[in-house]
Amino acid sequence: MRFVATSAARDVSNRDVFEAGVTARLGVAVDVISGDEEARLSSTGVLSGVTSPRPTLIFDIGGGSTELVVVGRDDAVASAVSLNIGAVRIRERFLHTEPPTAAEEKAARDFIDAQLDGAGTDFDAVASAIGVAGTVTSVAADVLGLSEYSRAAVHRSVLSLRAIDEASRRWLAQTTEQIASNPILPPLRAAVIGAGSMILAEIARRVPGDL
């Protein structure tokens, strides 16, 4: 058994408390991995179950960070980077009002854009893009009009930039309480889906074609 921790554990000041709790409950040590390792593991997992044209951009929007991995035609990792933009981080740093103000949204989007522009990822060169984790799957469930979340339904679904933008604008115009009334979103996801969808939209804006 391996217990892996990512962005939040890398940043938190009381990591020892968390690690002690995990060890006491599970009997294993916590392996706090780097952003590069997180990106590699994400891409390996994705490519084990999805076939896509190369080069493929695989992106993982988490709570504290977003990983961008480009896999080349030889299935080797051509580039990998972990950025300090995540759904929780953007919400806590920029979106203080419910619903957020236009100024808050602009500040968040400007920060996201700066991080993506400085990532060193050649978005124009990718032939396909695959997103993983809660933000992407929640947007997919919303676009599909599901009445309850279904992993089978969202897996391998295709998202257009227009559909992502529409979902993002709708969520950013609502309070957490209003968003939480949607049965496809758990309460904790409802609080950060607006921020997460902003990250998703800015990634989608940079890649050719749909996701």
C-alpha positions in Angstrom: 0.0 0.0 0.0 1.2 3.5 -0.9 -0.3 6.7 0.5 0.4 9.6 -1.8 -0.2 13.3 -0.8 -0.1 16.2 -3.2 -0.4 20.0 -3.4 -2.0 20.8 0.0 0.4 18.5 1.8 3.3 20.2 0.0 2.2 23.6 1.2 0.7 23.1 4.7 2.6 24.2 7.7 1.4 21.3 10.0 2.2 18.4 7.7 3.4 16.3 10.6 -0.1 16.3 12.2 -1.5 15.0 9.0 1.2 12.4 8.5 0.9 11.1 12.1 -2.9 10.7 11.6 -2.5 8.7 8.4 0.1 6.5 9.9 -2.0 5.9 13.0 -5.0 4.9 11.0 -3.5 3.0 8.1 -0.1 1.9 9.3 1.7 3.4 6.3 3.9 6.5 5.9 2.8 9.4 3.8 4.7 10.0 0.6 4.4 13.7 -0.2 5.3 13.7 -3.9 6.5 16.6 -6.1 4.4 18.3 -8.7 6.4 16.5 -11.4 5.7 13.1 -9.9 2.1 14.0 -9.6 2.0 14.9 -13.2 3.7 11.7 -14.3 1.3 9.5 -12.2 -1.7 11.3 -13.6 -0.6 10.8 -17.2 0.3 7.1 -16.7 -3.2 6.5 -15.2 -5.0 8.3 -18.0 -3.1 6.6 -20.8 -3.8 3.1 -19.3 -7.5 3.6 -20.2 -7.8 6.1 -23.0 -6.5 6.2 -26.6 -5.9 9.6 -28.1 -4.0 11.2 -31.0 -0.5 12.3 -30.1 0.8 14.7 -28.9 -1.8 14.6 -26.1 -2.2 17.2 -23.3 -3.3 15.6 -20.1 -4.3 18.1 -17.4 -5.4 17.5 -13.8 -7.2 20.4 -12.1 -6.9 19.8 -8.4 -7.6 21.8 -5.3 -4.2 23.5 -4.9 -2.5 22.9 -8.2 -3.0 22.0 -11.9 -0.7 19.6 -13.7 -0.1 19.8 -17.4 1.6 16.9 -19.1 2.3 16.6 -22.8 2.8 13.0 -24.1 4.5 12.8 -27.5 4.1 10.4 -30.4 6.5 7.9 -28.8 4.4 7.9 -25.6 7.2 9.5 -23.7 6.5 12.6 -21.6 7.6 15.6 -23.6 6.9 18.2 -20.9 5.3 18.2 -17.5 4.6 21.1 -15.1 2.7 21.7 -11.9 1.1 25.2 -11.6 -0.1 26.8 -8.4 -3.6 27.2 -9.7 -6.3 24.9 -8.3 -10.0 25.3 -7.6 -9.6 25.8 -3.9 -6.6 28.1 -4.2 -8.3 30.4 -6.8 -11.5 30.5 -4.8 -9.8 31.4 -1.5 -7.4 33.9 -3.1 -9.7 35.8 -5.4 -13.4 34.9 -5.2 -14.4 36.3 -1.9 -17.9 37.5 -2.7 -21.0 35.2 -3.4 -21.4 35.4 -6.3 -18.0 36.9 -7.1 -17.8 40.4 -8.5 -16.6 41.2 -12.0 -13.4 42.6 -10.5 -12.8 39.4 -8.6 -13.4 37.3 -11.6 -11.0 39.4 -13.7 -8.3 39.2 -11.1 -8.7 35.4 -10.9 -8.7 35.0 -14.7 -5.6 37.2 -15.1 -3.7 35.1 -12.5 -4.8 31.9 -14.2 -3.8 33.2 -17.6 -0.4 34.3 -16.4 0.3 30.9 -14.9 -0.7 29.1 -18.1 1.2 31.5 -20.4 4.3 30.9 -18.3 3.9 27.2 -18.1 6.2 26.4 -21.1 3.5 24.1 -22.6 3.1 24.3 -26.4 -0.8 24.2 -26.4 -1.0 24.8 -30.2 1.0 21.7 -31.0 -1.3 19.2 -29.2 -3.5 16.9 -31.2 -5.8 16.1 -28.3 -6.5 17.1 -24.7 -7.8 15.0 -21.8 -8.9 16.3 -18.5 -9.2 14.4 -15.2 -10.4 15.0 -11.7 -13.5 16.6 -10.1 -13.8 19.9 -12.0 -13.7 18.3 -15.4 -16.1 15.4 -14.5 -18.5 17.8 -12.8 -18.6 20.1 -15.9 -19.1 16.9 -18.1 -22.0 15.8 -15.9 -23.6 19.2 -16.1 -23.2 19.4 -19.9 -24.7 15.9 -20.3 -27.7 17.0 -18.2 -27.4 14.2 -15.7 -29.8 14.1 -12.8 -27.2 12.3 -10.7 -23.5 11.8 -11.1 -22.4 8.8 -13.2 -18.8 7.9 -13.8 -19.7 5.7 -16.7 -21.6 8.5 -18.4 -18.9 11.2 -18.0 -15.9 8.9 -18.9 -14.7 9.7 -22.4 -17.3 12.4 -22.9 -16.3 15.4 -25.2 -16.5 19.0 -24.1 -16.6 22.0 -26.3 -15.2 25.4 -25.2 -18.7 26.9 -25.6 -20.3 24.3 -23.3 -17.5 24.9 -20.7 -18.0 28.6 -20.9 -21.7 28.4 -20.5 -21.4 26.2 -17.4 -18.7 28.4 -15.9 -20.7 31.6 -16.4 -23.8 30.0 -14.8 -21.9 28.8 -11.7 -20.0 32.1 -11.3 -23.4 33.9 -11.2 -24.7 31.8 -8.3 -24.0 31.4 -4.6 -22.6 28.2 -3.2 -26.0 27.4 -1.7 -27.6 27.7 -5.1 -25.0 25.6 -6.8 -25.3 22.9 -4.1 -29.0 22.4 -5.0 -27.7 20.6 -8.2 -27.7 16.9 -7.3 -24.6 16.2 -9.4 -22.4 18.3 -7.2 -21.4 17.4 -3.6 -21.5 20.4 -1.2 -17.7 20.8 -1.0 -17.4 20.8 -4.8 -20.2 23.4 -5.1 -18.1 25.9 -3.2 -15.2 25.7 -5.7 -16.7 24.6 -9.0 -16.9 28.2 -10.2 -13.1 28.7 -9.7 -12.3 25.3 -11.1 -14.4 25.9 -14.2 -12.5 29.1 -14.9 -9.2 27.2 -15.0 -10.8 24.6 -17.3 -12.1 27.3 -19.6 -8.8 29.0 -19.9 -7.1 25.7 -20.7 -9.8 24.8 -23.3 -9.3 28.3 -24.9 -5.7 27.4 -25.6 -6.0 24.0 -27.2 -7.2 23.2 -30.8 -10.6 21.4 -30.9 -12.7 20.0 -28.1 -11.6 18.2 -24.9 
